[in-house]
Amino acid sequence: MKTLIIGASGQIGKMTTAKLLAQGHEVVALVRDKSKLSDLPQQGLTIIEQDLENDFSPAFENCTQVIFAAGSGASTGADKTLLIDLWAAKRAVDFAKDHKLVHFIMVSSIGADAPDNIESSIKPYLVAKHMADEQLINSGLDYTIVRPGTLLNEPATKKYRIKRPESRQDAVISRENVAEALVYIAGKDSKTSQVFELFDGPEPITSLID
């Protein structure tokens, strides 16, 4: 398997890239600035520099699966949310179909299932994620959509829950735990299309995801 990681210089994307490389996977890392990956092992790593607002279809050549971990970031406006979290994700789905990739792993967000249920400043982001998820679900590709809770910068515990906690303060997950889950999903032999939320919890990922 050769895995394309879109957004490989972001926090989750970079940890996922490093962990896949450590397990001996071949990784194609799509980034805007390759210098941000200079501290990663180069064995098994191909870096492609490209802005997601331009044509990034060549990155899909000879890849077998893709992880979309890109995001516009909290400091940008609704225009970048639209162009990256929605439009670039939509184009990535199209490119994956064109190149006949076997699996598309989408990093989405808690609340993307029903953006109208959350009244907050991040609603445009949740709408973008919702529409990107729908594009993937209706694409005909085999997919896994991961909707993490509120992200924390804590070390990985490698323990999870997929049922949303009753308390909002418990609906959290460390970025490294997300990366660990993505590595597990990418390494699975069987690919069953599924959508699930993901939080820190008491169970290993192997007992929660088919």
PyMOL commands that set and color helices and strands:
alter all, ss='L'
color gray80, all
select helices_A, chain A and resi 11-22+34-37+57-60+78-98+115-117+123-137+168-170+175-187+205-207
alter helices_A, ss='H'
color red, helices_A
select strands_A, chain A and resi 2-6+26-31+45-49+65-68+103-107+143-148+150-152+160-161+172-174+194-200
alter strands_A, ss='S'
color yellow, strands_A
deselect
rebuild
show_as cartoon
